[in-house]
Amino acid sequence: MRHHVCEFLEREHGFVVDQAQISIPKKLTMSFRELRLRDCFADLAHAAPLVSELLHDRPWKRPRHWGTVLFTLPNATNWTLPHKLWHLDLPRFAMDQFGTPGVQLFLCLKTVRPGGGATLAIAGSHRIGNDLGHDLGSAPYRQHLARRHPWFRELFARQSRPNRTARFTCTTEVGGIPLEVVELTGEPGDLYLMDMRMLHVAAPNASGTARIMLSERLILEEARRRVYPSSAALTPPHGSSTNPTCVSS
Ligand SMILES: O=C(O)CCC(=O)C(=O)O
């Protein structure tokens, strides 16, 4: 999968992935969509059994084409912990109604070192907010957390205190739940499967090279119907699938 991205960047943009590039090609606001549509990342589907296990074998939506490229050029001299844009890609459902409502995959296509633009996630945050009275989107959910817990209030605050990074990257009990900001760093081939109840955010890239990862969101059918009530229900495809909980769209 990595070679498709490297070959595309070099052919279309003259961008050599493993070279530290001082000047960035102007055209480099590229879309990797063509690679997805050509099924260059279809091997991500090998994670399907793990996803099914995490979703307790309940039906989930299998993508027609797998993999979105997460690409971040070097964009900072010093790495800082973001205070804004922490989000969820699904609502935080009332009373934790679905448990894990989906799994997001993150696959390193090259080495991603600390400070090198890796997505940040709050480990343990899937256990916070399980008592909400109604579904909340990311912005009201952030407000809810900030009202309740000083830890979140400080994380989301524009004014940063000394040792901010150290404070949030060590484990702290918040409402009885251990939380910690982690960077999804790794070596080529390392794969993260993230519970979609976990707050996360894009991070600055203070390294000399591009951050390149693949991602995919795999959403529980019940949760998808809740978010998109008019979407069609999943029906088993003709000929049946090898994994009965995964259905092609
Ligand atoms: O690391 C990134 O580029 C951000 C990923 C993200 O926030 C998402 O996929 O929802």
The ligand as an ORCA input file, in Angstrom:
! r2SCAN-3c Opt
* xyz 0 1
  O      -4.459     12.814     12.122
  C      -5.267     13.415     11.450
  O      -4.961     13.922     10.362
  C      -6.670     13.617     11.952
  C      -7.478     12.373     11.937
  C      -8.869     12.679     12.397
  O      -9.108     13.576     13.155
  C      -9.979     11.881     11.926
  O      -9.767     10.966     11.116
  O     -11.121     12.125     12.352
*
